[in-house]
Amino acid sequence: MADKAKVASIEALEDFRIALLRYRERAVRALDDVGGEVKRTRDWLAYDRKLAWQAEVRRCQRRLEQAEAELMTSKFSDLKDDHSVQQLAVKKARRALQEAEDKLRVTQKWVRDFDSIVDPAVRPLDSLRERLSNDFPKAVSSLEGMIRALTDYADVMPPPKRPDREGGEP
């Protein structure tokens, strides 16, 4: 069994400890960013898009009512007149209303299903966050203990003698 430990570089352990701390900081920041983006996307769907499509449906309903009223007015005003322009306006308004209602339905479906779709993808990130919060401090503390112990050991032991280059004994 050897009388001395062969420690090549305590500084390398210190560099590794610092790298671990930097990694933890960046990883926590990235996880926070992901969590923030998920929340912003959920809010955007639930509030911004849902309200916007509800407002668009109301606008399209008003346009359709106005187009239908113009068609009825044109029919009553002159029985022989061509009503194709007003009929085309009614069809266009109905089509726009249908598209807005479809988009509102899709948005409402995404709002309803968002968590069940996104949560399985985000759940592993919670495990990583837990490891970063619990395991990393323990690992860093363990490294600090090793560094302290090796530093104390290096301070107690005399530096190793280097062999004389002129053929002397070590």
URCORJO-V822024 format. One record per backbone hydrogen bond with DSSP energy under -0.5 kcal/mol. NH is the residue of the N-H (numbers start at 1). CO is the residue of the C=O. E is the energy in kcal/mol with one decimal. If there is no record, write none. Layout:
NH|CO|E + NH|CO|E
This chain:
7|5|-1.0 + 8|6|-0.7 + 13|9|-0.9 + 14|10|-2.1 + 15|11|-2.9 + 16|12|-2.3 + 17|13|-2.4 + 18|14|-2.3 + 19|15|-2.4 + 20|16|-2.4 + 21|17|-2.2 + 22|18|-2.3 + 23|19|-2.6 + 24|20|-2.7 + 25|21|-2.2 + 26|22|-2.6 + 27|23|-3.0 + 28|24|-2.7 + 29|25|-2.0 + 30|26|-2.5 + 31|27|-2.6 + 32|28|-2.4 + 33|29|-2.2 + 34|30|-2.5 + 35|31|-2.5 + 36|32|-2.4 + 37|33|-2.5 + 38|34|-2.4 + 39|35|-2.1 + 40|36|-2.8 + 41|37|-2.5 + 42|38|-2.4 + 43|39|-2.7 + 44|40|-2.7 + 45|41|-2.4 + 46|42|-2.8 + 47|43|-2.7 + 48|43|-0.9 + 49|44|-3.1 + 50|45|-1.4 + 51|47|-2.3 + 52|48|-2.3 + 53|49|-2.6 + 54|50|-2.1 + 55|51|-2.4 + 56|52|-2.2 + 57|53|-2.4 + 58|54|-2.0 + 59|55|-2.4 + 60|56|-2.6 + 61|57|-2.4 + 62|58|-2.2 + 63|59|-2.4 + 64|60|-2.5 + 65|61|-2.6 + 66|62|-2.5 + 67|63|-2.8 + 68|64|-2.8 + 69|65|-2.2 + 70|66|-2.4 + 71|67|-2.1 + 72|68|-2.4 + 73|69|-2.5 + 74|70|-2.4 + 75|71|-2.0 + 76|72|-2.2 + 77|73|-2.1 + 78|74|-1.4 + 81|78|-0.8 + 87|83|-2.5 + 88|84|-2.4 + 89|85|-1.9 + 90|86|-2.0 + 91|87|-2.3 + 92|88|-2.5 + 93|89|-2.2 + 94|90|-2.5 + 95|91|-2.4 + 96|92|-2.2 + 97|93|-2.3 + 98|94|-2.6 + 99|95|-2.3 + 100|96|-2.2 + 101|97|-2.6 + 102|98|-2.4 + 103|99|-2.4 + 104|100|-2.3 + 105|101|-2.5 + 106|102|-2.4 + 107|103|-2.4 + 108|104|-2.7 + 109|105|-2.2 + 110|106|-2.3 + 111|107|-2.5 + 112|108|-2.3 + 113|109|-2.5 + 114|110|-1.7 + 117|113|-1.7 + 118|114|-3.0 + 119|115|-2.6 + 121|118|-0.9 + 122|118|-1.7 + 123|119|-2.5 + 124|120|-0.5 + 125|122|-1.2 + 126|122|-1.0 + 126|123|-0.9 + 127|123|-1.2 + 128|124|-1.9 + 129|125|-2.5 + 130|126|-2.2 + 131|127|-2.2 + 132|128|-2.6 + 133|129|-2.0 + 134|130|-2.7 + 135|131|-1.1 + 136|131|-1.9 + 138|134|-0.9 + 139|135|-2.4 + 140|136|-2.9 + 141|137|-2.4 + 142|138|-2.5 + 143|139|-2.5 + 144|140|-2.6 + 145|141|-2.2 + 146|142|-2.3 + 147|143|-2.9 + 148|144|-2.6 + 149|145|-2.7 + 150|146|-2.9 + 151|147|-2.6 + 152|148|-2.9 + 153|149|-2.5 + 154|150|-2.7 + 155|151|-2.1 + 156|152|-1.7 + 157|153|-2.4 + 164|169|-0.5 + 167|164|-1.0
